[in-house]
């Protein structure tokens, strides 16, 4: 279960990174040269930051679900132990 969430987080984070980089590049496409390069680099850096936060959010969701499943399993074992 955790691997599925991590993969989804990386995919969604990668899509955010690509979209932000593309938007930054398209703004300076007509300029060309160093303006285009700088825009692409800064857009990629911003995209990585936001994409990383999205991926971390998915990882936290996976950790929270794992904790809930573990607590549910312990609760079921405790209920059977007293019977």
C-alpha positions in Angstrom: 0.0 0.0 0.0 2.8 2.4 0.9 4.6 1.9 -2.4 1.5 2.7 -4.4 1.1 6.0 -2.6 4.8 6.9 -3.1 4.7 6.1 -6.8 1.5 8.2 -7.2 3.2 11.0 -5.2 6.3 10.9 -7.5 4.1 10.9 -10.6 2.0 13.8 -9.5 5.0 15.7 -8.3 6.7 15.1 -11.6 3.7 16.4 -13.4 3.7 19.5 -11.3 7.4 20.0 -12.0 6.9 19.6 -15.7 4.0 21.9 -15.8 5.7 24.7 -13.8 8.9 24.4 -15.9 6.9 24.5 -19.2 5.0 27.6 -18.0 8.3 29.3 -17.1 9.9 28.4 -20.4 6.9 29.4 -22.6 7.0 32.9 -21.1 10.5 33.5 -22.3 10.5 31.4 -25.5 10.5 34.4 -27.7 13.4 36.0 -25.9 15.7 33.0 -26.3 19.3 32.8 -25.1 20.3 33.2 -21.5 16.8 34.5 -20.5 15.3 31.2 -21.7 18.0 29.2 -19.9 17.6 31.1 -16.7 13.8 30.9 -16.8 14.0 27.1 -17.4 16.4 26.6 -14.6 14.4 28.7 -12.1 11.1 27.1 -13.3 12.6 23.7 -12.8 13.8 24.6 -9.3 10.4 25.9 -8.4 8.8 22.9 -9.9 11.0 20.5 -7.9 10.1 22.4 -4.7 6.4 22.2 -5.3 6.6 18.7 -6.7 8.6 17.6 -3.7 5.9 18.9 -1.4 3.2 17.1 -3.3 5.2 13.9 -3.1 5.8 14.4 0.6 2.1 14.8 1.1 1.4 11.5 -0.6 4.1 9.9 1.6 2.5 11.3 4.7 -0.8 9.9 3.6 0.7 6.5 3.2 2.3 6.6 6.6 -0.9 7.7 8.2 -2.8 4.9 6.5 -0.2 2.4 7.6 -0.5 3.6 11.2 -4.3 3.3 11.0 -4.1 -0.2 9.7 -1.6 -1.2 12.4 -3.9 0.2 15.1 -6.9 -1.6 13.6 -5.0 -4.9 13.6 -3.9 -4.4 17.3 -7.5 -3.6 18.3 -8.8 -6.8 16.7 -6.1 -8.8 18.4 -6.9 -7.3 21.7 -10.6 -8.0 21.3 -9.9 -11.7 20.6 -7.4 -12.0 23.5 -10.1 -11.0 26.1 -12.7 -13.4 24.8 
